[in-house]
Amino acid sequence: MGLCKRGQDVPFKDLETTSLADYLNVQRTKPGDMWLFMHIPKTAGSSFSVELSTRLQPYKNIYLDGVSSDLPYNMQLGDAVDRFITAHKTRPFASVSGHLPYEQADKIKKAIPHTKLITFLRAPVARVVSDYRYQRTPMHPTYLEFCKQ
């Protein structure tokens, strides 16, 4: 069983006997509850994001579109989170994910009160090795710059 920041027990053991779809819907106990998946790279998060987007609609992935900007990365991400919060007011989302630092996830939780935060962790050394290898492949947009460094 996992323990949330606010002291709410989340019965992960239920996943042994319940489908993911049923689990996610049961945990959304109030109308307007939303799952926020804080995706830490190289922790099986892409697979979980696909499940969220399939099972809890409407779904939104918060990301930077790759358009060059003069703003620092953190400011661009903050702007993307602000746009999500604004969009949620007119069309509430059932689930959302993104490569978000906790400060941005907390901003969403404060703006949307019935947000349930979830993330996955991985053994730190294995995660760093996996991330390093990934950043050296053409799948990573800036792999050439990474390899030069």
Secondary structure, 3 states (H helix, E strand, C coil): CEECCCCCEECHHHHHCCCHHHHHHHHCCCCCCEEEEECCCCCCHHHHHHHHHHHCCCEEEECCCCCCCCCCHHHHHHHHHHHHHHHHHHCCCCEEEECCCHHHHHHHHHHCCCEEEECCCCCHHHHHHHHHHHHCCCCCCCHHHHHHC
